[in-house]
Amino acid sequence: MPKFIDISIPLENDVAADPPFQRVRIDYQAHAETAGVLAGAFPGMTPDRLPDGMGWAVETAHISTHNGTHVDAPWHYHPTMDGGARAVTIDEIPLDWCFRPGVKLD
């Protein structure tokens, strides 16, 4: 059985990004903050009719495809590969390409 080592980093505010403009931003809304919006999504509902007048906790994440630990598809770099063949997109990469001997550079 292969040994899997988790080298991922969390997606959270204040994680360094390179380049910096691609930094993750997560906006957090507590239960009390969303009661009005949640109630407004259901005809006839009012916040006072929600359990304890509370809505849902909501996290809105603003990220790019280059945040956190990720795999770049050949398509990211250029529309062709292998002498002119259409480059594969991330959903076309065979999963077994992702389970190979590896080296962690720190």
C-alpha positions, 0 to 999 in steps of 0.5 A: 500500500502506498504511503500518502503524505498530506502536503496541502495548506489550508485555505484561510485568510492571511496565507501567503500567496505568490503573486500577492494579488491572488491571496485568499479572502474569506468573509465570515458571516455569523448566524445573527448576520444572515437571519434577514437574508435567509428569511427573505429567501422564503416567501412569508418568512421573517427572522423572528420565525427562525430558530432563535432568530438565527440564520446560517453561518456562511463563509464566502471564499474569494479564490483563484485556481492558484490558491493553496495546494493545487495541480496545474493542467498543461492547458494552464500554460499553453493551448497545445502540448506534445508537438501541437496536440490540444493541451489537456485540462485538469479534468482530463488528467488521468488520476494515476498521474497524481499518484507517483513517487514524488519529492517535496521541495521546501 
